[in-house]
């Protein structure tokens, strides 16, 4: 039960507006705010920022 609270599964959504998503886990203790990662968007065919969707 503590595992789900500390490292929840989050969905990262593309900021390019393509609707592509990645699914990952994050550590709430290290990253309490919304997570932003630069990842590859295959629809836009370039690297863009992916923001955490709630």
Backbone as XML, in Angstrom:
<?xml version="1.0"?>
<chain id="A" units="angstrom">
  <residue number="1" name="UNK">
    <atom name="N" x="0.814" y="-1.180" z="0.000"/>
    <atom name="CA" x="0.000" y="0.000" z="0.000"/>
    <atom name="C" x="0.866" y="1.255" z="0.000"/>
  </residue>
  <residue number="2" name="UNK">
    <atom name="N" x="1.965" y="1.259" z="0.734"/>
    <atom name="CA" x="2.838" y="2.429" z="0.767"/>
    <atom name="C" x="3.501" y="2.654" z="-0.582"/>
  </residue>
  <residue number="3" name="UNK">
    <atom name="N" x="3.689" y="1.588" z="-1.345"/>
    <atom name="CA" x="4.318" y="1.707" z="-2.655"/>
    <atom name="C" x="3.468" y="2.557" z="-3.588"/>
  </residue>
  <residue number="4" name="UNK">
    <atom name="N" x="2.168" y="2.387" z="-3.564"/>
    <atom name="CA" x="1.285" y="3.155" z="-4.437"/>
    <atom name="C" x="1.235" y="4.621" z="-4.046"/>
  </residue>
  <residue number="5" name="UNK">
    <atom name="N" x="1.382" y="4.908" z="-2.760"/>
    <atom name="CA" x="1.314" y="6.290" z="-2.310"/>
    <atom name="C" x="2.605" y="7.052" z="-2.611"/>
  </residue>
  <residue number="6" name="UNK">
    <atom name="N" x="3.741" y="6.403" z="-2.512"/>
    <atom name="CA" x="5.017" y="7.080" z="-2.719"/>
    <atom name="C" x="5.366" y="7.199" z="-4.195"/>
  </residue>
  <residue number="7" name="UNK">
    <atom name="N" x="5.112" y="6.168" z="-4.979"/>
    <atom name="CA" x="5.463" y="6.180" z="-6.400"/>
    <atom name="C" x="4.214" y="5.899" z="-7.239"/>
  </residue>
  <residue number="8" name="UNK">
    <atom name="N" x="3.371" y="6.893" z="-7.439"/>
    <atom name="CA" x="2.149" y="6.656" z="-8.207"/>
    <atom name="C" x="2.428" y="6.558" z="-9.713"/>
  </residue>
  <residue number="9" name="UNK">
    <atom name="N" x="1.543" y="5.876" z="-10.410"/>
    <atom name="CA" x="1.606" y="5.804" z="-11.869"/>
    <atom name="C" x="1.014" y="7.094" z="-12.416"/>
  </residue>
  <residue number="10" name="UNK">
    <atom name="N" x="1.758" y="7.765" z="-13.313"/>
    <atom name="CA" x="1.278" y="9.012" z="-13.902"/>
    <atom name="C" x="1.263" y="8.893" z="-15.422"/>
  </residue>
  <residue number="11" name="UNK">
    <atom name="N" x="0.490" y="9.742" z="-16.054"/>
    <atom name="CA" x="0.397" y="9.786" z="-17.502"/>
    <atom name="C" x="1.037" y="11.083" z="-17.982"/>
  </residue>
  <residue number="12" name="UNK">
    <atom name="N" x="1.988" y="10.984" z="-18.913"/>
    <atom name="CA" x="2.638" y="12.149" z="-19.494"/>
    <atom name="C" x="2.007" y="12.426" z="-20.849"/>
  </residue>
  <residue number="13" name="UNK">
    <atom name="N" x="1.486" y="13.633" z="-21.052"/>
    <atom name="CA" x="0.795" y="14.002" z="-22.280"/>
    <atom name="C" x="1.641" y="14.999" z="-23.064"/>
  </residue>
  <residue number="14" name="UNK">
    <atom name="N" x="1.666" y="14.848" z="-24.376"/>
    <atom name="CA" x="2.463" y="15.703" z="-25.242"/>
    <atom name="C" x="1.943" y="17.131" z="-25.250"/>
  </residue>
  <residue number="15" name="UNK">
    <atom name="N" x="2.867" y="18.101" z="-25.241"/>
    <atom name="CA" x="2.474" y="19.505" z="-25.328"/>
    <atom name="C" x="2.306" y="19.945" z="-26.774"/>
  </residue>
  <residue number="16" name="UNK">
    <atom name="N" x="2.646" y="19.076" z="-27.730"/>
    <atom name="CA" x="2.496" y="19.408" z="-29.144"/>
    <atom name="C" x="1.039" y="19.295" z="-29.591"/>
  </residue>
  <residue number="17" name="UNK">
    <atom name="N" x="0.178" y="18.762" z="-28.734"/>
    <atom name="CA" x="-1.238" y="18.654" z="-29.077"/>
    <atom name="C" x="-1.586" y="17.463" z="-29.942"/>
  </residue>
  <residue number="18" name="UNK">
    <atom name="N" x="-0.703" y="16.464" z="-29.999"/>
    <atom name="CA" x="-0.958" y="15.291" z="-30.823"/>
    <atom name="C" x="-1.770" y="14.228" z="-30.100"/>
  </residue>
  <residue number="19" name="UNK">
    <atom name="N" x="-1.838" y="14.315" z="-28.777"/>
    <atom name="CA" x="-2.580" y="13.331" z="-28.010"/>
    <atom name="C" x="-1.776" y="12.113" z="-27.621"/>
  </residue>
  <residue number="20" name="UNK">
    <atom name="N" x="-0.490" y="12.081" z="-27.959"/>
    <atom name="CA" x="0.354" y="10.936" z="-27.602"/>
    <atom name="C" x="0.690" y="10.993" z="-26.114"/>
  </residue>
  <residue number="21" name="UNK">
    <atom name="N" x="0.699" y="9.835" z="-25.460"/>
    <atom name="CA" x="0.971" y="9.778" z="-24.034"/>
    <atom name="C" x="2.008" y="8.709" z="-23.721"/>
  </residue>
  <residue number="22" name="UNK">
    <atom name="N" x="2.721" y="8.913" z="-22.628"/>
    <atom name="CA" x="3.602" y="7.921" z="-22.025"/>
    <atom name="C" x="3.085" y="7.661" z="-20.618"/>
  </residue>
  <residue number="23" name="UNK">
    <atom name="N" x="3.339" y="6.454" z="-20.100"/>
    <atom name="CA" x="2.949" y="6.107" z="-18.735"/>
    <atom name="C" x="4.223" y="5.761" z="-17.974"/>
  </residue>
  <residue number="24" name="UNK">
    <atom name="N" x="4.380" y="6.338" z="-16.774"/>
    <atom name="CA" x="5.579" y="6.116" z="-15.967"/>
    <atom name="C" x="5.217" y="6.264" z="-14.497"/>
  </residue>
  <residue number="25" name="UNK">
    <atom name="N" x="6.192" y="6.085" z="-13.638"/>
    <atom name="CA" x="6.025" y="6.300" z="-12.202"/>
    <atom name="C" x="6.883" y="7.474" z="-11.787"/>
  </residue>
  <residue number="26" name="UNK">
    <atom name="N" x="6.491" y="8.144" z="-10.711"/>
    <atom name="CA" x="7.312" y="9.230" z="-10.192"/>
    <atom name="C" x="7.393" y="9.119" z="-8.678"/>
  </residue>
  <residue number="27" name="UNK">
    <atom name="N" x="8.448" y="9.692" z="-8.126"/>
    <atom name="CA" x="8.648" y="9.709" z="-6.693"/>
    <atom name="C" x="8.095" y="11.034" z="-6.166"/>
  </residue>
  <residue number="28" name="UNK">
    <atom name="N" x="7.050" y="10.972" z="-5.373"/>
    <atom name="CA" x="6.430" y="12.194" z="-4.851"/>
    <atom name="C" x="7.332" y="12.952" z="-3.889"/>
  </residue>
  <residue number="29" name="UNK">
    <atom name="N" x="8.218" y="12.251" z="-3.235"/>
    <atom name="CA" x="9.115" y="12.904" z="-2.287"/>
    <atom name="C" x="10.127" y="13.794" z="-3.019"/>
  </residue>
  <residue number="30" name="UNK">
    <atom name="N" x="10.628" y="13.344" z="-4.169"/>
    <atom name="CA" x="11.607" y="14.114" z="-4.939"/>
    <atom name="C" x="10.953" y="15.115" z="-5.883"/>
  </residue>
  <residue number="31" name="UNK">
    <atom name="N" x="9.787" y="14.787" z="-6.437"/>
    <atom name="CA" x="9.099" y="15.635" z="-7.416"/>
    <atom name="C" x="7.656" y="15.867" z="-6.980"/>
  </residue>
  <residue number="32" name="UNK">
    <atom name="N" x="7.414" y="16.748" z="-6.029"/>
    <atom name="CA" x="6.032" y="16.965" z="-5.582"/>
    <atom name="C" x="5.191" y="17.730" z="-6.591"/>
  </residue>
  <residue number="33" name="UNK">
    <atom name="N" x="5.824" y="18.536" z="-7.466"/>
    <atom name="CA" x="5.083" y="19.293" z="-8.473"/>
    <atom name="C" x="4.843" y="18.430" z="-9.708"/>
  </residue>
  <residue number="34" name="UNK">
    <atom name="N" x="4.179" y="19.024" z="-10.695"/>
    <atom name="CA" x="3.940" y="18.291" z="-11.934"/>
    <atom name="C" x="5.255" y="18.047" z="-12.656"/>
  </residue>
  <residue number="35" name="UNK">
    <atom name="N" x="5.402" y="16.843" z="-13.175"/>
    <atom name="CA" x="6.630" y="16.419" z="-13.827"/>
    <atom name="C" x="6.601" y="16.830" z="-15.295"/>
  </residue>
  <residue number="36" name="UNK">
    <atom name="N" x="7.730" y="17.322" z="-15.822"/>
    <atom name="CA" x="7.883" y="17.647" z="-17.237"/>
    <atom name="C" x="9.144" y="16.976" z="-17.745"/>
  </residue>
  <residue number="37" name="UNK">
    <atom name="N" x="8.994" y="16.152" z="-18.782"/>
    <atom name="CA" x="10.128" y="15.456" z="-19.389"/>
    <atom name="C" x="10.134" y="15.729" z="-20.889"/>
  </residue>
  <residue number="38" name="UNK">
    <atom name="N" x="11.320" y="15.793" z="-21.474"/>
    <atom name="CA" x="11.453" y="15.976" z="-22.908"/>
    <atom name="C" x="11.621" y="14.595" z="-23.528"/>
  </residue>
  <residue number="39" name="UNK">
    <atom name="N" x="10.621" y="14.167" z="-24.299"/>
    <atom name="CA" x="10.620" y="12.831" z="-24.885"/>
    <atom name="C" x="10.222" y="12.916" z="-26.346"/>
  </residue>
  <residue number="40" name="UNK">
    <atom name="N" x="10.380" y="11.801" z="-27.059"/>
    <atom name="CA" x="10.078" y="11.747" z="-28.487"/>
    <atom name="C" x="8.577" y="11.559" z="-28.702"/>
  </residue>
  <residue number="41" name="UNK">
    <atom name="N" x="8.016" y="12.368" z="-29.589"/>
    <atom name="CA" x="6.609" y="12.241" z="-29.980"/>
    <atom name="C" x="6.573" y="11.665" z="-31.394"/>
  </residue>
  <residue number="42" name="UNK">
    <atom name="N" x="6.148" y="10.403" z="-31.562"/>
    <atom name="CA" x="6.162" y="9.795" z="-32.895"/>
    <atom name="C" x="5.150" y="10.412" z="-33.850"/>
  </residue>
  <residue number="43" name="UNK">
    <atom name="N" x="4.110" y="11.040" z="-33.361"/>
    <atom name="CA" x="3.126" y="11.672" z="-34.235"/>
    <atom name="C" x="3.710" y="12.960" z="-34.815"/>
  </residue>
  <residue number="44" name="UNK">
    <atom name="N" x="4.351" y="13.771" z="-33.977"/>
    <atom name="CA" x="4.980" y="15.011" z="-34.427"/>
    <atom name="C" x="6.358" y="14.760" z="-35.033"/>
  </residue>
  <residue number="45" name="UNK">
    <atom name="N" x="6.919" y="13.572" z="-34.786"/>
    <atom name="CA" x="8.228" y="13.134" z="-35.275"/>
    <atom name="C" x="9.358" y="14.068" z="-34.829"/>
  </residue>
  <residue number="46" name="UNK">
    <atom name="N" x="9.305" y="14.466" z="-33.542"/>
    <atom name="CA" x="10.370" y="15.265" z="-32.953"/>
    <atom name="C" x="10.268" y="15.170" z="-31.437"/>
  </residue>
  <residue number="47" name="UNK">
    <atom name="N" x="11.276" y="15.657" z="-30.743"/>
    <atom name="CA" x="11.271" y="15.673" z="-29.285"/>
    <atom name="C" x="10.511" y="16.902" z="-28.807"/>
  </residue>
  <residue number="48" name="UNK">
    <atom name="N" x="9.578" y="16.680" z="-27.886"/>
    <atom name="CA" x="8.789" y="17.762" z="-27.312"/>
    <atom name="C" x="8.671" y="17.545" z="-25.806"/>
  </residue>
  <residue number="49" name="UNK">
    <atom name="N" x="8.183" y="18.546" z="-25.098"/>
    <atom name="CA" x="7.964" y="18.405" z="-23.666"/>
    <atom name="C" x="6.690" y="17.623" z="-23.416"/>
  </residue>
  <residue number="50" name="UNK">
    <atom name="N" x="6.751" y="16.705" z="-22.465"/>
    <atom name="CA" x="5.590" y="15.949" z="-22.029"/>
    <atom name="C" x="5.322" y="16.353" z="-20.587"/>
  </residue>
  <residue number="51" name="UNK">
    <atom name="N" x="4.078" y="16.777" z="-20.283"/>
    <atom name="CA" x="3.719" y="17.216" z="-18.937"/>
    <atom name="C" x="2.816" y="16.190" z="-18.280"/>
  </residue>
  <residue number="52" name="UNK">
    <atom name="N" x="2.892" y="16.145" z="-16.971"/>
    <atom name="CA" x="2.084" y="15.223" z="-16.202"/>
    <atom name="C" x="0.606" y="15.645" z="-16.267"/>
  </residue>
  <residue number="53" name="UNK">
    <atom name="N" x="-0.245" y="14.698" z="-16.625"/>
    <atom name="CA" x="-1.690" y="14.931" z="-16.660"/>
    <atom name="C" x="-2.310" y="14.328" z="-15.427"/>
  </residue>
  <residue number="54" name="UNK">
    <atom name="N" x="-3.273" y="15.016" z="-14.822"/>
    <atom name="CA" x="-3.908" y="14.496" z="-13.608"/>
    <atom name="C" x="-5.333" y="14.112" z="-13.878"/>
  </residue>
</chain>
